[in-house]
C-alpha cells in the first residue's frame, strides 16, 4: 500500500519535471495569458488597459518547478566554481 502511493507520487513528480523541462513557461493566472485586463471603451469595443503586474504584460510566467531548478543550478554553480588564486 505504501509503496504504491510512493510510486504514484514519484510518477507525478517525474511528469511535472518533464513538463517543466519541455515547457518552462505557463500562462499567467491573473490575466489568463492576455498580458493585461481587457476593458471596453464607451462604444463597446475592446481595448487594452495597463499591462499585468504579475507577468509585466507578457502573458507568461515561469513555472514553480522551473524556478526551483534554476535556483538549484545557481547554488550548485556557485559552490563548484573554483576560487581565484591570491598572489
C-alpha positions as CSV (number, residue, x, y, z in Angstrom):
1,X,0.0,0.0,0.0
2,X,2.7,2.4,1.0
3,X,4.9,1.5,-2.0
4,X,2.1,2.0,-4.5
5,X,1.3,5.5,-3.2
6,X,5.0,6.3,-3.2
7,X,5.4,5.2,-6.8
8,X,2.3,7.2,-7.8
9,X,3.8,10.3,-6.1
10,X,7.2,9.7,-7.8
11,X,5.5,9.3,-11.2
12,X,3.6,12.6,-10.7
13,X,6.8,14.4,-9.8
14,X,8.6,12.9,-12.7
15,X,5.7,14.0,-15.0
16,X,5.8,17.6,-13.6
17,X,9.6,17.7,-14.0
18,X,9.3,16.7,-17.7
19,X,6.6,19.3,-18.2
20,X,8.8,22.0,-16.7
21,X,11.7,20.9,-18.9
22,X,9.7,20.8,-22.1
23,X,7.6,23.9,-21.4
24,X,9.1,26.1,-18.7
25,X,6.6,28.9,-19.1
26,X,2.9,28.7,-18.3
27,X,0.1,31.2,-18.9
28,X,-0.3,34.0,-16.3
29,X,-3.1,33.1,-13.8
30,X,-4.1,36.7,-13.2
31,X,-4.6,37.9,-16.8
32,X,-5.2,34.4,-18.4
33,X,-2.3,35.0,-20.8
34,X,-3.7,38.2,-22.3
35,X,-1.0,40.4,-20.8
36,X,-3.5,42.8,-19.3
37,X,-7.1,43.3,-18.4
38,X,-9.4,43.7,-21.4
39,X,-11.8,46.6,-20.9
40,X,-14.5,48.1,-23.2
41,X,-14.5,51.7,-24.3
42,X,-17.6,53.8,-24.5
43,X,-18.6,52.4,-27.9
44,X,-18.3,48.8,-26.6
45,X,-15.1,48.0,-28.4
46,X,-12.5,46.0,-26.5
47,X,-9.3,47.9,-25.7
48,X,-6.3,47.0,-23.6
49,X,-5.6,48.7,-20.3
50,X,-2.4,48.7,-18.3
51,X,-0.2,45.7,-18.5
52,X,-0.5,42.9,-15.9
53,X,1.7,43.5,-12.9
54,X,2.4,39.8,-12.3
55,X,3.7,38.9,-15.8
56,X,4.6,42.5,-16.9
57,X,2.4,42.3,-19.9
58,X,3.9,39.2,-21.4
59,X,1.1,36.8,-20.5
60,X,3.6,34.1,-19.5
61,X,5.1,33.1,-16.1
62,X,7.9,30.8,-15.1
63,X,6.6,27.6,-13.6
64,X,7.4,26.8,-9.9
65,X,9.3,23.7,-10.8
66,X,11.5,25.5,-13.4
67,X,12.1,28.3,-10.9
68,X,13.3,25.7,-8.3
69,X,15.5,24.1,-11.0
70,X,17.1,27.4,-11.9
71,X,17.7,28.3,-8.3
72,X,19.3,25.0,-7.6
73,X,21.5,25.3,-10.6
74,X,22.7,28.7,-9.4
75,X,23.6,27.4,-6.0
76,X,25.4,24.4,-7.5
77,X,27.4,26.6,-9.9
78,X,28.4,29.0,-7.0
79,X,29.5,26.1,-4.9
80,X,31.6,24.3,-7.5
81,X,33.2,27.4,-9.1
82,X,37.0,27.4,-8.4
83,X,38.2,30.2,-6.3
84,X,40.7,32.6,-7.9
85,X,44.3,32.3,-6.8
86,X,45.6,35.0,-4.5
87,X,49.0,36.4,-5.3
